[in-house]
Amino acid sequence: MAAGYSIALLRKVKAADPKAIGVKLGRFCINNDIPVAIVAEKFGVSRAAVYCWFVGGYAPNKTLHDRITKFISR
């Protein structure tokens, strides 16, 4: 299990739309043990925004979408 991520969050990410960029980011971060705080700092957003992305609550804007795509493609 990914350190630092709650069971509840892991379940929500697993149940979310796998095509959504935020959910892809969430799965990438969980699988690579990347903390939400690091992601928030990297993309200049709040931790709450990152959690919303992870569960498909809302999507990042187009500029961030492109940066996230590059980040998870590494």
LUMVOKOL-416201 format. One record per atom (N, C-alpha, C): atom name; y, z, x. Coordinates in Angstrom, 3 decimals. Atoms other than C-alpha are relative to their C-alpha. Layout:
N
(rec 'CA', (Y, Z, X)) ...
This chain:
74
(rec 'N', (-1.184, 0.000, 0.836)) (rec 'CA', (0.000, 0.000, 0.000)) (rec 'C', (1.241, 0.000, 0.876)) (rec 'N', (-1.234, 0.092, -0.754)) (rec 'CA', (3.505, -0.757, 1.175)) (rec 'C', (0.728, 1.343, 0.010)) (rec 'N', (-0.701, -1.272, -0.139)) (rec 'CA', (5.242, 2.319, 2.500)) (rec 'C', (1.392, -0.094, -0.612)) (rec 'N', (-1.341, -0.045, 0.548)) (rec 'CA', (8.371, 3.296, 0.619)) (rec 'C', (0.161, -0.621, -1.377)) (rec 'N', (-0.077, 0.617, 1.320)) (rec 'CA', (7.612, 1.399, -2.570)) (rec 'C', (-0.863, 0.797, -0.984)) (rec 'N', (0.735, -0.780, 0.995)) (rec 'CA', (6.583, 3.280, -5.710)) (rec 'C', (-1.056, -0.865, -0.688)) (rec 'N', (1.049, 0.683, 0.759)) (rec 'CA', (3.500, 2.399, -7.708)) (rec 'C', (0.621, -0.738, -1.180)) (rec 'N', (-0.662, 0.623, 1.156)) (rec 'CA', (5.747, 1.681, -10.695)) (rec 'C', (0.679, -1.307, 0.397)) (rec 'N', (-0.658, 1.233, -0.454)) (rec 'CA', (7.785, -0.858, -8.720)) (rec 'C', (-1.032, -1.062, 0.348)) (rec 'N', (1.038, 0.963, -0.374)) (rec 'CA', (4.675, -2.494, -7.310)) (rec 'C', (-0.599, -0.661, -1.238)) (rec 'N', (0.541, 0.560, 1.250)) (rec 'CA', (3.325, -2.933, -10.837)) (rec 'C', (0.982, -0.967, -0.644)) (rec 'N', (-1.013, 0.869, 0.607)) (rec 'CA', (6.604, -4.419, -12.093)) (rec 'C', (0.116, -1.318, 0.763)) (rec 'N', (-0.078, 1.214, -0.818)) (rec 'CA', (6.764, -6.875, -9.199)) (rec 'C', (-1.229, -0.872, -0.256)) (rec 'N', (1.232, 0.749, 0.242)) (rec 'CA', (3.150, -7.866, -9.778)) (rec 'C', (0.033, -0.694, -1.360)) (rec 'N', (-0.054, 0.551, 1.355)) (rec 'CA', (3.848, -8.480, -13.485)) (rec 'C', (1.128, -1.020, -0.196)) (rec 'N', (-1.166, 0.882, 0.127)) (rec 'CA', (7.078, -10.441, -12.879)) (rec 'C', (-0.360, -1.461, 0.295)) (rec 'N', (0.190, 1.444, -0.179)) (rec 'CA', (7.411, -14.244, -12.817)) (rec 'C', (-0.058, -0.349, 1.489)) (rec 'N', (0.138, 0.286, -1.428)) (rec 'CA', (6.075, -15.328, -9.408)) (rec 'C', (0.845, -1.180, 0.485)) (rec 'N', (-0.850, 1.130, -0.394)) (rec 'CA', (8.337, -18.420, -9.454)) (rec 'C', (1.435, 0.416, 0.278)) (rec 'N', (-1.375, -0.467, -0.174)) (rec 'CA', (11.550, -16.360, -9.483)) (rec 'C', (0.248, 0.364, 1.461)) (rec 'N', (-0.297, -0.233, -1.416)) (rec 'CA', (13.213, -16.200, -6.068)) (rec 'C', (0.075, 1.485, 0.336)) (rec 'N', (-0.077, -1.435, -0.248)) (rec 'CA', (13.898, -12.482, -6.384)) (rec 'C', (-1.369, 0.646, 0.054)) (rec 'N', (1.371, -0.508, 0.012)) (rec 'CA', (10.262, -11.783, -7.183)) (rec 'C', (-0.718, -0.448, 1.275)) (rec 'N', (0.577, 0.474, -1.273)) (rec 'CA', (9.206, -13.930, -4.228)) (rec 'C', (0.487, 0.873, 1.149)) (rec 'N', (-0.570, -0.871, -1.032)) (rec 'CA', (11.555, -11.870, -2.074)) (rec 'C', (-0.667, 1.372, -0.053)) (rec 'N', (0.632, -1.304, 0.147)) (rec 'CA', (10.101, -8.662, -3.477)) (rec 'C', (-1.401, 0.021, 0.562)) (rec 'N', (1.377, 0.064, -0.501)) (rec 'CA', (6.546, -9.708, -2.743)) (rec 'C', (-0.027, -0.141, 1.524)) (rec 'N', (-0.093, 0.166, -1.449)) (rec 'CA', (7.535, -10.806, 0.762)) (rec 'C', (0.318, 1.336, 0.672)) (rec 'N', (-0.416, -1.272, -0.595)) (rec 'CA', (9.261, -7.494, 1.481)) (rec 'C', (-1.097, 1.052, -0.110)) (rec 'N', (1.098, -0.953, 0.176)) (rec 'CA', (6.409, -5.430, 0.057)) (rec 'C', (-1.120, -0.301, 0.990)) (rec 'N', (1.092, 0.383, -0.906)) (rec 'CA', (3.812, -7.374, 2.057)) (rec 'C', (0.334, 0.207, 1.472)) (rec 'N', (-0.418, -0.141, -1.391)) (rec 'CA', (5.869, -7.039, 5.240)) (rec 'C', (0.674, 1.341, 0.285)) (rec 'N', (-0.584, -1.344, -0.150)) (rec 'CA', (7.023, -3.424, 4.721)) (rec 'C', (1.474, -0.026, 0.389)) (rec 'N', (-1.443, 0.084, -0.247)) (rec 'CA', (10.696, -4.392, 4.704)) (rec 'C', (0.696, 0.844, -1.064)) (rec 'N', (-0.652, -0.890, 0.959)) (rec 'CA', (12.768, -1.621, 3.090)) (rec 'C', (1.113, -0.682, -0.798)) (rec 'N', (-1.052, 0.524, 0.875)) (rec 'CA', (15.114, -2.366, 0.189)) (rec 'C', (1.370, 0.164, 0.651)) (rec 'N', (-1.299, -0.233, -0.642)) (rec 'CA', (18.005, -0.867, 2.164)) (rec 'C', (0.317, -1.087, 1.030)) (rec 'N', (-0.190, 1.067, -0.997)) (rec 'CA', (17.517, -3.462, 4.916)) (rec 'C', (0.350, -1.311, -0.705)) (rec 'N', (-0.253, 1.231, 0.765)) (rec 'CA', (17.431, -6.300, 2.367)) (rec 'C', (1.415, 0.030, -0.581)) (rec 'N', (-1.332, -0.141, 0.586)) (rec 'CA', (20.555, -4.997, 0.634)) (rec 'C', (1.085, -0.231, 1.049)) (rec 'N', (-0.984, 0.163, -1.079)) (rec 'CA', (22.436, -4.801, 3.929)) (rec 'C', (0.044, -1.455, 0.475)) (rec 'N', (0.068, 1.387, -0.485)) (rec 'CA', (21.266, -8.252, 5.046)) (rec 'C', (0.736, -0.957, -0.927)) (rec 'N', (-0.604, 0.923, 0.953)) (rec 'CA', (22.474, -9.929, 1.854)) (rec 'C', (1.317, 0.496, -0.596)) (rec 'N', (-1.298, -0.506, 0.425)) (rec 'CA', (25.551, -7.763, 1.279)) (rec 'C', (0.070, 0.391, -1.466)) (rec 'N', (0.061, -0.421, 1.398)) (rec 'CA', (24.469, -6.380, -2.086)) (rec 'C', (-0.482, 1.448, -0.059)) (rec 'N', (0.479, -1.368, 0.170)) (rec 'CA', (23.530, -2.991, -3.506)) (rec 'C', (-1.526, 0.039, -0.038)) (rec 'N', (1.447, -0.167, 0.115)) (rec 'CA', (20.012, -1.609, -3.405)) (rec 'C', (-0.436, -0.226, -1.440)) (rec 'N', (0.332, 0.209, 1.416)) (rec 'CA', (20.081, -1.638, -7.211)) (rec 'C', (-0.155, -1.486, -0.303)) (rec 'N', (0.104, 1.447, 0.206)) (rec 'CA', (20.683, -5.405, -7.143)) (rec 'C', (-1.325, -0.521, 0.544)) (rec 'N', (1.258, 0.439, -0.608)) (rec 'CA', (17.712, -5.892, -4.837)) (rec 'C', (-1.182, 0.385, -0.888)) (rec 'N', (1.082, -0.413, 0.897)) (rec 'CA', (15.451, -3.870, -7.117)) (rec 'C', (-0.054, -0.897, -1.239)) (rec 'N', (-0.034, 0.892, 1.170)) (rec 'CA', (16.597, -6.006, -10.079)) (rec 'C', (-0.572, -1.375, 0.342)) (rec 'N', (0.556, 1.283, -0.431)) (rec 'CA', (15.786, -9.171, -8.135)) (rec 'C', (-1.519, 0.094, 0.089)) (rec 'N', (1.436, -0.167, -0.237)) (rec 'CA', (12.351, -7.836, -7.181)) (rec 'C', (-0.799, -0.073, -1.293)) (rec 'N', (0.748, -0.060, 1.263)) (rec 'CA', (11.335, -7.301, -10.820)) (rec 'C', (0.400, -1.113, -0.962)) (rec 'N', (-0.403, 1.123, 0.827)) (rec 'CA', (12.986, -10.449, -12.157)) (rec 'C', (1.049, 0.328, -1.035)) (rec 'N', (-1.043, -0.409, 0.939)) (rec 'CA', (15.781, -8.587, -13.947)) (rec 'C', (1.147, -0.980, -0.063)) (rec 'N', (-0.957, 1.095, -0.095)) (rec 'CA', (18.298, -11.151, -12.778)) (rec 'C', (-0.155, -0.666, 1.356)) (rec 'N', (0.180, 0.804, -1.214)) (rec 'CA', (18.526, -13.803, -10.108)) (rec 'C', (1.234, 0.058, 0.883)) (rec 'N', (-1.143, 0.079, -0.914)) (rec 'CA', (20.719, -13.928, -7.017)) (rec 'C', (0.765, -1.307, -0.208)) (rec 'N', (-0.792, 1.227, 0.147)) (rec 'CA', (23.553, -16.449, -6.981)) (rec 'C', (-0.518, -1.090, 0.938)) (rec 'N', (0.503, 1.174, -0.737)) (rec 'CA', (23.026, -19.921, -5.480)) (rec 'C', (0.100, 0.178, 1.513)) (rec 'N', (-0.166, -0.200, -1.448)) (rec 'CA', (24.404, -19.014, -2.055)) (rec 'C', (-1.068, 0.949, 0.529)) (rec 'N', (1.018, -0.954, -0.431)) (rec 'CA', (22.115, -16.001, -1.792)) (rec 'C', (-1.397, -0.579, -0.186)) (rec 'N', (1.296, 0.640, 0.245)) (rec 'CA', (19.234, -18.002, -3.251)) (rec 'C', (-0.425, -0.800, 1.235)) (rec 'N', (0.309, 0.813, -1.187)) (rec 'CA', (19.415, -20.389, -0.284)) (rec 'C', (-0.302, 0.878, 1.209)) (rec 'N', (0.235, -0.906, -1.132)) (rec 'CA', (19.654, -17.541, 2.245)) (rec 'C', (-1.338, 0.723, -0.148)) (rec 'N', (1.275, -0.681, 0.253)) (rec 'CA', (16.719, -15.745, 0.618)) (rec 'C', (-1.165, -0.939, 0.275)) (rec 'N', (1.062, 0.979, -0.244)) (rec 'CA', (14.634, -18.908, 0.702)) (rec 'C', (-0.269, -0.131, 1.502)) (rec 'N', (0.164, 0.084, -1.462)) (rec 'CA', (15.253, -19.186, 4.458)) (rec 'C', (-0.641, 1.280, 0.545)) (rec 'N', (0.514, -1.289, -0.461)) (rec 'CA', (14.527, -15.470, 4.944)) (rec 'C', (-1.507, 0.125, -0.233)) (rec 'N', (1.428, -0.175, 0.309)) (rec 'CA', (11.132, -15.568, 3.230)) (rec 'C', (-0.854, -1.141, 0.557)) (rec 'N', (0.736, 1.116, -0.602)) (rec 'CA', (10.181, -18.833, 4.941)) (rec 'C', (-0.274, 0.206, 1.476)) (rec 'N', (0.143, -0.232, -1.445)) (rec 'CA', (10.258, -17.340, 8.421)) (rec 'C', (-1.382, 0.401, 0.374)) 
